[in-house]
Protein backbone atom coordinates (compact mmCIF):
# COMPACT_ATOMS: atom_id res chain seq x y z
CA UNK A 1 0.00 0.00 0.00
CA UNK A 2 1.37 3.38 -0.98
CA UNK A 3 1.01 6.69 0.83
CA UNK A 4 -1.53 7.96 -1.70
CA UNK A 5 -3.76 4.94 -0.97
CA UNK A 6 -4.32 6.22 2.57
CA UNK A 7 -5.38 9.79 1.83
CA UNK A 8 -8.18 10.47 -0.65
CA UNK A 9 -9.91 7.03 -0.42
CA UNK A 10 -9.84 7.17 3.37
CA UNK A 11 -11.39 10.65 3.41
CA UNK A 12 -14.18 9.73 1.02
CA UNK A 13 -14.87 6.43 2.79
CA UNK A 14 -15.10 8.27 6.12
CA UNK A 15 -17.68 10.64 4.69
CA UNK A 16 -19.78 7.66 3.60
CA UNK A 17 -19.42 5.86 6.94
CA UNK A 18 -20.24 8.91 9.04
CA UNK A 19 -22.74 10.50 6.65
CA UNK A 20 -25.84 10.22 8.81
CA UNK A 21 -26.59 13.89 8.10
CA UNK A 22 -26.79 13.11 4.39
CA UNK A 23 -29.55 10.57 5.11
CA UNK A 24 -31.68 13.04 7.03
CA UNK A 25 -35.17 13.86 5.77
CA UNK A 26 -34.35 17.47 4.72
CA UNK A 27 -31.28 16.33 2.77
CA UNK A 28 -33.22 13.56 1.03
CA UNK A 29 -36.09 15.93 0.20
CA UNK A 30 -33.62 18.49 -1.19
CA UNK A 31 -31.88 15.84 -3.30
CA UNK A 32 -35.18 14.54 -4.68
CA UNK A 33 -36.38 18.05 -5.53
CA UNK A 34 -33.15 18.90 -7.34
CA UNK A 35 -33.15 15.56 -9.17
CA UNK A 36 -36.71 16.11 -10.43
CA UNK A 37 -35.89 19.69 -11.40
CA UNK A 38 -32.78 18.60 -13.30
CA UNK A 39 -34.65 15.77 -15.06
CA UNK A 40 -37.48 18.07 -16.21
CA UNK A 41 -34.99 20.68 -17.40
CA UNK A 42 -32.91 18.15 -19.33
CA UNK A 43 -35.94 16.47 -20.90
CA UNK A 44 -37.72 19.74 -21.76
CA UNK A 45 -36.87 19.54 -25.53
CA UNK A 46 -38.53 16.11 -25.63
CA UNK A 47 -41.72 17.34 -24.00
CA UNK A 48 -44.62 18.92 -25.94
CA UNK A 49 -43.78 22.40 -24.64
CA UNK A 50 -43.48 25.58 -26.69
CA UNK A 51 -42.27 28.61 -24.71
CA UNK A 52 -42.23 31.07 -27.63
CA UNK A 53 -45.55 30.68 -29.51
CA UNK A 54 -47.81 33.66 -28.84
CA UNK A 55 -51.60 33.75 -28.83
CA UNK A 56 -52.93 37.23 -28.14
CA UNK A 57 -56.46 35.85 -27.83
CA UNK A 58 -55.32 33.81 -24.80
CA UNK A 59 -53.53 36.55 -22.85
CA UNK A 60 -53.53 36.56 -19.03
CA UNK A 61 -55.38 33.27 -18.66
CA UNK A 62 -55.37 31.78 -15.15
CA UNK A 63 -54.00 28.29 -14.46
CA UNK A 64 -56.13 25.60 -16.08
CA UNK A 65 -55.94 22.07 -17.50
CA UNK A 66 -54.83 23.51 -20.84
CA UNK A 67 -52.28 25.90 -19.34
CA UNK A 68 -51.04 24.59 -15.98
CA UNK A 69 -49.52 27.92 -14.95
CA UNK A 70 -51.74 30.13 -17.11
CA UNK A 71 -50.47 32.44 -19.85
CA UNK A 72 -48.48 35.67 -19.91
CA UNK A 73 -49.04 39.04 -21.57
CA UNK A 74 -48.40 37.57 -25.03
CA UNK A 75 -50.49 34.46 -24.53
CA UNK A 76 -47.48 32.18 -24.16
CA UNK A 77 -47.84 29.05 -22.05
CA UNK A 78 -46.32 30.01 -18.71
CA UNK A 79 -45.56 26.42 -17.67
CA UNK A 80 -43.34 26.05 -20.73
CA UNK A 81 -41.70 29.40 -19.98
CA UNK A 82 -40.98 28.31 -16.41
CA UNK A 83 -39.53 24.95 -17.48
CA UNK A 84 -37.24 26.51 -20.08
CA UNK A 85 -36.41 29.32 -17.67
CA UNK A 86 -35.31 26.68 -15.18
CA UNK A 87 -32.95 25.26 -17.81
CA UNK A 88 -31.30 28.64 -18.15
CA UNK A 89 -31.11 29.31 -14.41
CA UNK A 90 -29.63 25.89 -13.66
CA UNK A 91 -27.20 26.19 -16.58
CA UNK A 92 -25.97 29.53 -15.27
CA UNK A 93 -25.67 28.16 -11.73
CA UNK A 94 -23.76 25.00 -12.70
CA UNK A 95 -21.41 26.53 -15.30
CA UNK A 96 -20.67 29.60 -13.19
CA UNK A 97 -20.02 27.29 -10.23
CA UNK A 98 -17.57 25.20 -12.27
CA UNK A 99 -15.69 28.31 -13.39
CA UNK A 100 -15.63 29.92 -9.94
CA UNK A 101 -14.74 26.67 -8.17
CA UNK A 102 -11.94 25.92 -10.64
CA UNK A 103 -10.35 29.33 -10.16
CA UNK A 104 -10.91 29.33 -6.39
CA UNK A 105 -9.46 25.85 -5.88
CA UNK A 106 -6.40 26.65 -7.98
CA UNK A 107 -5.70 29.91 -6.15
CA UNK A 108 -6.41 28.39 -2.73
CA UNK A 109 -4.17 25.36 -3.27
CA UNK A 110 -1.28 27.44 -4.63
CA UNK A 111 -1.54 30.07 -1.91
CA UNK A 112 -1.93 27.58 0.94
CA UNK A 113 0.83 25.23 -0.13
CA UNK A 114 3.39 27.76 -1.41
CA UNK A 115 2.91 30.31 1.40
CA UNK A 116 5.41 33.16 1.53
CA UNK A 117 5.23 36.03 -0.96
CA UNK A 118 3.01 34.11 -3.38
CA UNK A 119 0.42 33.46 -0.69
CA UNK A 120 0.54 37.11 0.37
CA UNK A 121 0.13 38.36 -3.21
CA UNK A 122 -2.79 36.08 -4.02
CA UNK A 123 -4.61 36.85 -0.78
CA UNK A 124 -4.24 40.59 -1.29
CA UNK A 125 -5.76 40.11 -4.75
CA UNK A 126 -8.65 38.23 -3.17
CA UNK A 127 -9.13 41.00 -0.60
CA UNK A 128 -9.11 43.66 -3.32
CA UNK A 129 -11.69 41.92 -5.50
CA UNK A 130 -13.86 41.08 -2.50
CA UNK A 131 -13.95 44.73 -1.47
CA UNK A 132 -15.59 45.80 -4.76
CA UNK A 133 -19.42 45.45 -4.79
CA UNK A 134 -20.37 42.78 -7.30
CA UNK A 135 -22.98 45.04 -8.89
CA UNK A 136 -20.28 47.56 -9.79
CA UNK A 137 -18.19 44.81 -11.36
CA UNK A 138 -21.17 43.55 -13.37
CA UNK A 139 -22.15 47.01 -14.59
CA UNK A 140 -18.59 47.70 -15.68
CA UNK A 141 -18.42 44.32 -17.43
CA UNK A 142 -21.75 44.95 -19.17
CA UNK A 143 -20.27 48.08 -20.75
CA UNK A 144 -17.73 45.95 -22.61
CA UNK A 145 -19.71 42.73 -23.02
CA UNK A 146 -23.10 42.22 -24.62
CA UNK A 147 -25.70 41.05 -22.05
CA UNK A 148 -26.64 37.42 -22.54
CA UNK A 149 -26.28 33.86 -21.28
CA UNK A 150 -22.53 33.40 -21.76
CA UNK A 151 -21.75 36.89 -20.57
CA UNK A 152 -23.58 36.35 -17.30
CA UNK A 153 -21.87 32.97 -16.80
CA UNK A 154 -18.48 34.55 -17.48
CA UNK A 155 -19.07 37.50 -15.18
CA UNK A 156 -20.35 35.41 -12.26
CA UNK A 157 -17.62 32.81 -12.72
CA UNK A 158 -14.84 35.40 -12.78
CA UNK A 159 -16.07 37.33 -9.74
CA UNK A 160 -17.44 34.57 -7.46
CA UNK A 161 -14.31 32.51 -6.76
CA UNK A 162 -12.90 34.49 -3.83
CA UNK A 163 -14.81 32.73 -0.98
CA UNK A 164 -13.81 29.33 -2.38
CA UNK A 165 -10.17 30.43 -2.58
CA UNK A 166 -10.20 31.45 1.09
CA UNK A 167 -11.76 28.16 2.22
CA UNK A 168 -9.40 26.01 0.16
CA UNK A 169 -6.36 28.01 1.29
CA UNK A 170 -7.31 27.55 4.96
CA UNK A 171 -7.81 23.81 4.42
CA UNK A 172 -4.53 23.53 2.51
CA UNK A 173 -2.60 25.30 5.27
CA UNK A 174 -3.91 22.68 7.70
CA UNK A 175 -3.31 19.69 5.42
CA UNK A 176 0.20 20.90 4.58
CA UNK A 177 1.27 20.18 8.14
CA UNK A 178 -0.10 16.62 8.20
CA UNK A 179 2.41 13.82 8.71
CA UNK A 180 1.73 12.07 5.41
CA UNK A 181 2.22 15.31 3.45
CA UNK A 182 5.51 15.98 5.22
CA UNK A 183 6.57 12.39 4.54
CA UNK A 184 5.78 12.84 0.84
CA UNK A 185 7.95 15.95 0.75
CA UNK A 186 10.69 14.07 2.60
CA UNK A 187 10.63 11.38 -0.09
CA UNK A 188 11.32 14.05 -2.68
CA UNK A 189 7.96 14.19 -4.44
CA UNK A 190 7.43 17.32 -6.51
CA UNK A 191 5.12 19.97 -4.99
CA UNK A 192 2.59 19.56 -7.82
CA UNK A 193 2.41 15.82 -7.19
CA UNK A 194 2.11 16.29 -3.42
CA UNK A 195 -0.77 18.73 -3.86
CA UNK A 196 -2.57 16.60 -6.42
CA UNK A 197 -2.21 13.21 -4.71
CA UNK A 198 -2.19 14.06 -1.01
CA UNK A 199 -3.69 17.51 -0.38
CA UNK A 200 -6.41 17.70 -3.01
CA UNK A 201 -8.25 14.47 -2.02
CA UNK A 202 -8.55 15.46 1.64
CA UNK A 203 -9.64 18.96 0.64
CA UNK A 204 -12.40 17.52 -1.58
CA UNK A 205 -15.20 17.67 1.07
CA UNK A 206 -14.49 21.37 1.66
CA UNK A 207 -14.46 21.99 -2.08
CA UNK A 208 -17.81 20.22 -2.50
CA UNK A 209 -19.40 22.31 0.24
CA UNK A 210 -18.03 25.49 -1.33
CA UNK A 211 -19.33 24.42 -4.75
CA UNK A 212 -22.86 23.89 -3.38
CA UNK A 213 -22.82 27.38 -1.86
CA UNK A 214 -21.48 28.84 -5.12
CA UNK A 215 -24.36 27.36 -7.15
CA UNK A 216 -26.87 29.02 -4.83
CA UNK A 217 -25.02 32.32 -4.99
CA UNK A 218 -24.74 32.15 -8.80
CA UNK A 219 -28.45 31.49 -9.23
CA UNK A 220 -29.39 34.35 -6.92
CA UNK A 221 -26.98 36.68 -8.73
CA UNK A 222 -28.36 35.70 -12.13
CA UNK A 223 -31.91 36.24 -10.89
CA UNK A 224 -31.02 39.67 -9.52
CA UNK A 225 -29.25 40.72 -12.73
CA UNK A 226 -32.05 39.46 -14.95
CA UNK A 227 -34.56 41.24 -12.74
CA UNK A 228 -32.59 44.46 -13.28
CA UNK A 229 -32.39 43.85 -17.04
CA UNK A 230 -28.64 43.14 -17.03
CA UNK A 231 -28.86 39.37 -17.37
CA UNK A 232 -30.72 37.03 -19.71
CA UNK A 233 -32.23 38.88 -22.66
CA UNK A 234 -35.44 38.08 -24.61
CA UNK A 235 -36.54 35.87 -26.24
CA UNK A 236 -34.66 33.65 -23.77
CA UNK A 237 -36.04 33.52 -20.27
CA UNK A 238 -34.76 32.61 -16.84
CA UNK A 239 -36.60 32.60 -13.54
CA UNK A 240 -35.13 36.01 -12.79
CA UNK A 241 -36.27 37.50 -16.11
CA UNK A 242 -39.74 35.98 -15.60
CA UNK A 243 -39.89 37.78 -12.26
CA UNK A 244 -38.91 41.03 -13.96
CA UNK A 245 -41.55 40.67 -16.68
CA UNK A 246 -44.25 39.76 -14.13
CA UNK A 247 -43.84 42.80 -11.90
CA UNK A 248 -46.33 44.80 -13.99
CA UNK A 249 -49.03 42.17 -13.48
CA UNK A 250 -48.76 41.55 -9.74
CA UNK A 251 -52.22 42.92 -8.99
CA UNK A 252 -53.94 41.06 -11.83
CA UNK A 253 -51.99 37.79 -12.02
CA UNK A 254 -49.78 37.40 -8.94
CA UNK A 255 -48.95 33.76 -9.75
CA UNK A 256 -46.76 34.93 -12.63
CA UNK A 257 -44.29 36.22 -10.04
CA UNK A 258 -45.01 33.73 -7.26
CA UNK A 259 -44.16 30.64 -9.33
CA UNK A 260 -40.63 31.57 -10.46
CA UNK A 261 -39.95 33.27 -7.12
CA UNK A 262 -40.97 30.11 -5.23
CA UNK A 263 -38.84 27.91 -7.51
CA UNK A 264 -35.80 30.15 -6.99
CA UNK A 265 -36.31 29.99 -3.23
CA UNK A 266 -36.77 26.19 -3.15
CA UNK A 267 -33.80 25.55 -5.45
CA UNK A 268 -31.42 27.77 -3.48
CA UNK A 269 -32.72 26.29 -0.22
CA UNK A 270 -32.18 22.75 -1.52
CA UNK A 271 -28.57 23.45 -2.49
CA UNK A 272 -27.96 25.06 0.90
CA UNK A 273 -29.54 22.14 2.75
CA UNK A 274 -27.36 19.65 0.88
CA UNK A 275 -24.27 21.75 1.50
CA UNK A 276 -25.07 22.00 5.21
CA UNK A 277 -25.75 18.26 5.42
CA UNK A 278 -22.38 17.55 3.82
CA UNK A 279 -20.67 19.97 6.21
CA UNK A 280 -22.21 18.19 9.20
CA UNK A 281 -21.21 14.82 7.72
CA UNK A 282 -17.62 16.06 7.53
CA UNK A 283 -17.79 17.17 11.19
CA UNK A 284 -19.10 13.72 12.15
CA UNK A 285 -16.16 12.18 10.27
CA UNK A 286 -13.63 14.38 12.07
CA UNK A 287 -15.18 13.70 15.47
CA UNK A 288 -15.30 9.93 14.94
C-alpha positions in Angstrom: 0.0 0.0 0.0 1.4 3.4 -1.0 1.0 6.7 0.8 -1.5 8.0 -1.7 -3.8 4.9 -1.0 -4.3 6.2 2.6 -5.4 9.8 1.8 -8.2 10.5 -0.7 -9.9 7.0 -0.4 -9.8 7.2 3.4 -11.4 10.7 3.4 -14.2 9.7 1.0 -14.9 6.4 2.8 -15.1 8.3 6.1 -17.7 10.6 4.7 -19.8 7.7 3.6 -19.4 5.9 6.9 -20.2 8.9 9.0 -22.7 10.5 6.6 -25.8 10.2 8.8 -26.6 13.9 8.1 -26.8 13.1 4.4 -29.5 10.6 5.1 -31.7 13.0 7.0 -35.2 13.9 5.8 -34.3 17.5 4.7 -31.3 16.3 2.8 -33.2 13.6 1.0 -36.1 15.9 0.2 -33.6 18.5 -1.2 -31.9 15.8 -3.3 -35.2 14.5 -4.7 -36.4 18.1 -5.5 -33.2 18.9 -7.3 -33.2 15.6 -9.2 -36.7 16.1 -10.4 -35.9 19.7 -11.4 -32.8 18.6 -13.3 -34.6 15.8 -15.1 -37.5 18.1 -16.2 -35.0 20.7 -17.4 -32.9 18.1 -19.3 -35.9 16.5 -20.9 -37.7 19.7 -21.8 -36.9 19.5 -25.5 -38.5 16.1 -25.6 -41.7 17.3 -24.0 -44.6 18.9 -25.9 -43.8 22.4 -24.6 -43.5 25.6 -26.7 -42.3 28.6 -24.7 -42.2 31.1 -27.6 -45.6 30.7 -29.5 -47.8 33.7 -28.8 -51.6 33.8 -28.8 -52.9 37.2 -28.1 -56.5 35.9 -27.8 -55.3 33.8 -24.8 -53.5 36.6 -22.9 -53.5 36.6 -19.0 -55.4 33.3 -18.7 -55.4 31.8 -15.1 -54.0 28.3 -14.5 -56.1 25.6 -16.1 -55.9 22.1 -17.5 -54.8 23.5 -20.8 -52.3 25.9 -19.3 -51.0 24.6 -16.0 -49.5 27.9 -15.0 -51.7 30.1 -17.1 -50.5 32.4 -19.8 -48.5 35.7 -19.9 -49.0 39.0 -21.6 -48.4 37.6 -25.0 -50.5 34.5 -24.5 -47.5 32.2 -24.2 -47.8 29.0 -22.1 -46.3 30.0 -18.7 -45.6 26.4 -17.7 -43.3 26.1 -20.7 -41.7 29.4 -20.0 -41.0 28.3 -16.4 -39.5 24.9 -17.5 -37.2 26.5 -20.1 -36.4 29.3 -17.7 -35.3 26.7 -15.2 -33.0 25.3 -17.8 -31.3 28.6 -18.1 -31.1 29.3 -14.4 -29.6 25.9 -13.7 -27.2 26.2 -16.6 -26.0 29.5 -15.3 -25.7 28.2 -11.7 -23.8 25.0 -12.7 -21.4 26.5 -15.3 -20.7 29.6 -13.2 -20.0 27.3 -10.2 -17.6 25.2 -12.3 -15.7 28.3 -13.4 -15.6 29.9 -9.9 -14.7 26.7 -8.2 -11.9 25.9 -10.6 -10.4 29.3 -10.2 -10.9 29.3 -6.4 -9.5 25.8 -5.9 -6.4 26.6 -8.0 -5.7 29.9 -6.2 -6.4 28.4 -2.7 -4.2 25.4 -3.3 -1.3 27.4 -4.6 -1.5 30.1 -1.9 -1.9 27.6 0.9 0.8 25.2 -0.1 3.4 27.8 -1.4 2.9 30.3 1.4 5.4 33.2 1.5 5.2 36.0 -1.0 3.0 34.1 -3.4 0.4 33.5 -0.7 0.5 37.1 0.4 0.1 38.4 -3.2 -2.8 36.1 -4.0 -4.6 36.8 -0.8 -4.2 40.6 -1.3 -5.8 40.1 -4.8 -8.6 38.2 -3.2 -9.1 41.0 -0.6 -9.1 43.7 -3.3 -11.7 41.9 -5.5 -13.9 41.1 -2.5 -14.0 44.7 -1.5 -15.6 45.8 -4.8 -19.4 45.5 -4.8 -20.4 42.8 -7.3 -23.0 45.0 -8.9 -20.3 47.6 -9.8 -18.2 44.8 -11.4 -21.2 43.5 -13.4 -22.2 47.0 -14.6 -18.6 47.7 -15.7 -18.4 44.3 -17.4 -21.7 44.9 -19.2 -20.3 48.1 -20.8 -17.7 45.9 -22.6 -19.7 42.7 -23.0 -23.1 42.2 -24.6 -25.7 41.0 -22.0 -26.6 37.4 -22.5 -26.3 33.9 -21.3 -22.5 33.4 -21.8 -21.7 36.9 -20.6 -23.6 36.3 -17.3 -21.9 33.0 -16.8 -18.5 34.5 -17.5 -19.1 37.5 -15.2 -20.4 35.4 -12.3 -17.6 32.8 -12.7 -14.8 35.4 -12.8 -16.1 37.3 -9.7 -17.4 34.6 -7.5 -14.3 32.5 -6.8 -12.9 34.5 -3.8 -14.8 32.7 -1.0 -13.8 29.3 -2.4 -10.2 30.4 -2.6 -10.2 31.5 1.1 -11.8 28.2 2.2 -9.4 26.0 0.2 -6.4 28.0 1.3 -7.3 27.5 5.0 -7.8 23.8 4.4 -4.5 23.5 2.5 -2.6 25.3 5.3 -3.9 22.7 7.7 -3.3 19.7 5.4 0.2 20.9 4.6 1.3 20.2 8.1 -0.1 16.6 8.2 2.4 13.8 8.7 1.7 12.1 5.4 2.2 15.3 3.4 5.5 16.0 5.2 6.6 12.4 4.5 5.8 12.8 0.8 8.0 16.0 0.8 10.7 14.1 2.6 10.6 11.4 -0.1 11.3 14.0 -2.7 8.0 14.2 -4.4 7.4 17.3 -6.5 5.1 20.0 -5.0 2.6 19.6 -7.8 2.4 15.8 -7.2 2.1 16.3 -3.4 -0.8 18.7 -3.9 -2.6 16.6 -6.4 -2.2 13.2 -4.7 -2.2 14.1 -1.0 -3.7 17.5 -0.4 -6.4 17.7 -3.0 -8.2 14.5 -2.0 -8.6 15.5 1.6 -9.6 19.0 0.6 -12.4 17.5 -1.6 -15.2 17.7 1.1 -14.5 21.4 1.7 -14.5 22.0 -2.1 -17.8 20.2 -2.5 -19.4 22.3 0.2 -18.0 25.5 -1.3 -19.3 24.4 -4.8 -22.9 23.9 -3.4 -22.8 27.4 -1.9 -21.5 28.8 -5.1 -24.4 27.4 -7.2 -26.9 29.0 -4.8 -25.0 32.3 -5.0 -24.7 32.2 -8.8 -28.5 31.5 -9.2 -29.4 34.4 -6.9 -27.0 36.7 -8.7 -28.4 35.7 -12.1 -31.9 36.2 -10.9 -31.0 39.7 -9.5 -29.2 40.7 -12.7 -32.1 39.5 -14.9 -34.6 41.2 -12.7 -32.6 44.5 -13.3 -32.4 43.8 -17.0 -28.6 43.1 -17.0 -28.9 39.4 -17.4 -30.7 37.0 -19.7 -32.2 38.9 -22.7 -35.4 38.1 -24.6 -36.5 35.9 -26.2 -34.7 33.6 -23.8 -36.0 33.5 -20.3 -34.8 32.6 -16.8 -36.6 32.6 -13.5 -35.1 36.0 -12.8 -36.3 37.5 -16.1 -39.7 36.0 -15.6 -39.9 37.8 -12.3 -38.9 41.0 -14.0 -41.6 40.7 -16.7 -44.3 39.8 -14.1 -43.8 42.8 -11.9 -46.3 44.8 -14.0 -49.0 42.2 -13.5 -48.8 41.5 -9.7 -52.2 42.9 -9.0 -53.9 41.1 -11.8 -52.0 37.8 -12.0 -49.8 37.4 -8.9 -49.0 33.8 -9.8 -46.8 34.9 -12.6 -44.3 36.2 -10.0 -45.0 33.7 -7.3 -44.2 30.6 -9.3 -40.6 31.6 -10.5 -39.9 33.3 -7.1 -41.0 30.1 -5.2 -38.8 27.9 -7.5 -35.8 30.1 -7.0 -36.3 30.0 -3.2 -36.8 26.2 -3.1 -33.8 25.5 -5.4 -31.4 27.8 -3.5 -32.7 26.3 -0.2 -32.2 22.8 -1.5 -28.6 23.4 -2.5 -28.0 25.1 0.9 -29.5 22.1 2.8 -27.4 19.6 0.9 -24.3 21.7 1.5 -25.1 22.0 5.2 -25.7 18.3 5.4 -22.4 17.5 3.8 -20.7 20.0 6.2 -22.2 18.2 9.2 -21.2 14.8 7.7 -17.6 16.1 7.5 -17.8 17.2 11.2 -19.1 13.7 12.2 -16.2 12.2 10.3 -13.6 14.4 12.1 -15.2 13.7 15.5 -15.3 9.9 14.9 
